[in-house]
Amino acid sequence: MWESESESVRGREYGNGVLSSSKHGVKTDGFELRGQSWYVATDIPSDLLVQVGDVNFHLHKYPLLSRSGKMNRLIYELHDPDMNKIALEDLPGGPEAFELAAKFCYGIAVDLTAGNISGLRCAAEYLEMTEDLEEGNLIFKTEAFLSYVVLSSWRDSILVLKGCEKLSPWAENLQIVRRCSESIAWKACANPKGIKWAYTGKPTKVSSPRWNDLKDSSPSRSQPVPPDWWFEDVSILRIDHFVRVITAIKVKGMRFELIGASIMHYAAKWLPGLIKDGQGQADDMSISSNSNSSGGSSWKDQRMIIESLISIIPPQKDSVSCSFLLRLLRMANMLKVAPALVTELEKRVGMQFEQATLADLLVPSYNKTETLYDVDLVQRLLEHFLIQEQTESSSPSRQSFSDKHMYEGTQRGNNPNAKMRVARLVDSYLTEVSRDRNLSLTKFQVLAEALPESARTCNDGLYRAIDSYLKAHPTLSEHERKRLCRVMDCQKLSIDACMHAAQNERLPLRVVVQVLFSEQVKISNALANSTLKDPGETQYQPLIPNLKTLLEGTPKSFQEGWTGATKDINTLKFELESVKAKYLELQNDMENLQRQFDKMSKQKQTSA
């Protein structure tokens, strides 16, 4: 990480970052550190011991009392003239901030930087170093440095906001967090062509560039500044401060896709489990162990990050990718995020469900007694998708705001192509989860029937899923197998699928008969469409000119081969008649078996 832009400012007047007090009652050459104690380098013995944490400060009462209202009260309002020891356990900024405040009281020059200004400002407020005690006291000077130096600098604003993490609630009450967030937001929303300051990842010619000294080292002078130039700098912030910055950026009107991209960048940095190659095998332990490498020290921190990110994702479709939403949803379920936020996230996934992939949908079920994968989750996502589709199709005038501001080439979901893509995705998902022996028939059937019939022009994918389920569940009864196959439309199977199904011993007999009949119809239609009919027959009329044109434009060898093809067609017709005869035989056998079964059932009832 870069250094502060004001780090190098030393040995100058206040306006350039050096504080000093002209009035002091004790001559001193500075402070000396001995072990865990600070001493004033003077001949006058110390008459006041101040404890801040584990550090002791051996000081003098007068310099502190003349500039700190709190020290006045602690010493004099207790009516204890012998009191010479004070403990300041809750001082914001700790010993480092108090050391600088004490030096200021003694008139020692203090260098202000982005690294110490926030702690010193809060300490000054805590010690009540106001203008009522001395003109130009520490509150006034630190406030002026914040306003005129820090907030005009991109890097210093980031560093000060980062330094506020350990200063709650003081930094919040003193508006340091709000002002830094606003400053960062204004600069992030600036036109990249006009950026004159350095940022992370871009080489600069000077070690500590300042706001007004970057004309020669400006990134825009050497190479174009990308729109995401601010992502890395903002991603170092703690999640609550990141949320404040993103909220301020939204108010400034930044494009929603850039805001979404910054959220994904932040998540990739602070949620290591999010960017793993997810096949549903990650568990709580792997997430927790990996979290130490990027700052997410515990599952509670990660849960807070996820909840905060969900709340600031822009509402527009495609602001973040569907893959990112599903990975975030996986971690949200694992870390037991608030149910209301999980539901909101599921609705967001439903808006972009046609963009999902099979790997993203394979979310493990974290309830040990349930199936391997969370099928109920996919069912809910599909329901949200269908509700969104229905809402958009019923209200065409109420198009989403994102229609006008989407990425180029992105299609809306309210079209048949979206449902077809989702149907293929669901069929692939069913094929994958059908291997789980704990998956109930009801769950499989409900998910398969959730989409309307129009979404599937071909049922081959659904047939593969059914066949896979039958393989993994060989103990299904005849009734259950019939119920399972009822979700499939045999007329929408391709010829290859029909040929496979006709020889599939796992399918019920009735389904095989339906497949044979469907195959017969398809072969009949194929033969009819392949044979040149009389042009007067209207149903084949559009096909004839195309075939004639094709034949006229083909070589003679092909035309001679057409005669052979006609013979093959006749052979297929003969085979088709044979299939019809076999079908009738099977139908008779089935009727005989049914009658015998009925007789046996009546005999059993009579004997009972």
Protein Blocks (a to p, Z undefined) as FASTA:
>chain_A
ZZdfklmgghiafknopacdfbdfbdcebdcdehjaccdddfbdcfbdcdehjbccdddf
klmmmmpmklmmmmmmnopakbcbdcdfklghijmlmmmmmmmmnopacdddfklmmmmm
mmmmmnopafkloghiaklmmmmmmmmmmmmpfklmmmmmmmmmmmccklmmnommmmmm
mmmmmmmmpcfklpcbdcehiacfbfbdcfklmmmmgfklmpccdfklmmmmmmmpcfkl
mmmmmmmmmmnopafklmmmmmmmmmmmmmmmlmpccehlacfklmmmmmmmnopabfkl
mmmmmmmmmmmgcfbghkbcfklmmmmmmmmmmnopafklmmmmmmmmmmmmmmpcfklm
mccdfbfklcfbdfklmmmmmmmmmmmmmmmmmmmmlccfklmmccehiacfkbfklmmm
mmmmmmmmmmmmmmpmklcfklmmmmmmmpcfklpmbfklmmmmmmmmmmmmmmbcfklm
mmmmmmpcfklpcfklmmmmmmmmkbcfklmmmmmmmmmmmmmmmmmmmpccdfklmklm
mmmmmmmmmmmmpcfklmmmmmmmmmmmmmmmmmmmmmmmmmmmmmmmmmmmmmmmmmmm
mmmmmmZZ
